[in-house]
Amino acid sequence: MSRVLLVLFLSLGALAQGSGPPPQAYVPPELQVADPDVKTLLDSAEKSAKQGNFGDSLPFLQKALQLVTKQKSLADKAIVEDKFAVYYFTQGKLDEAKAQWLNALSDGTTVSNLVLQADVLVALSALQQTSGHLDQATKAVTQALDLARKSKSPGVCSGASVILKSIQETL
């Protein structure tokens, strides 16, 4: 895990030292909401977080979750739950983050979104790894890697592979 964190830290440092705005990260279509109103709310939450106003993100996330729940859009709901989990994780609320990731995993499974399932399993694996549950972390990331391969999503596959290698080096 320390190697993953070191790589992440060095990558962020390299981005901060580069000239001009950082390039937009590629987001697979399976991790993008379909509803334009929900997208606007999620974009606003992300913008607030990037500006360091993490507390301002919460109302946007809450509104997005209310909207997708009202619309009964399970595919979009799973993505919003994933974003909610990331918010809680950055706030240090690990139990809430885990609960939201489990909700996202359940909904992602229901709508057969393999990329989302793999992404969430990678996050859950990292949580397990940080709490010292390496067997559970290995199981989750192995499952994530299998799903990522089935989905043919190179980004998620690569991320799962890095986490798996990190866990294997720890064992």
JOFEN-V821973 format. One line per field, one symbol per residue. phi: phi as a letter, one per 40 degrees, with the letter a starting at -180 (. if undefined). burial: 1 if it has 24 or more other C-alpha atoms within 12 Angstrom, else 0. A space follows every 50 residues. Layout:
# JOFEN-V821973
phi=???
burial=???
This chain:
# JOFEN-V821973
phi=.ccccccccccccccccccgccccccbddcbbccccccdccccccccccc cgcccccdcccccccccccccfccccccccccccccdccccgcccccccc cccccccccccfccccdccccccccccccccgcccccccccccccccccc cgccccccccccccccccccc
burial=10010000000000000000000000000111100001101101110010 00010011011111101100001111111111111111100001001111 11111111100011111111111111111000010011111111111110 101011101111110110000
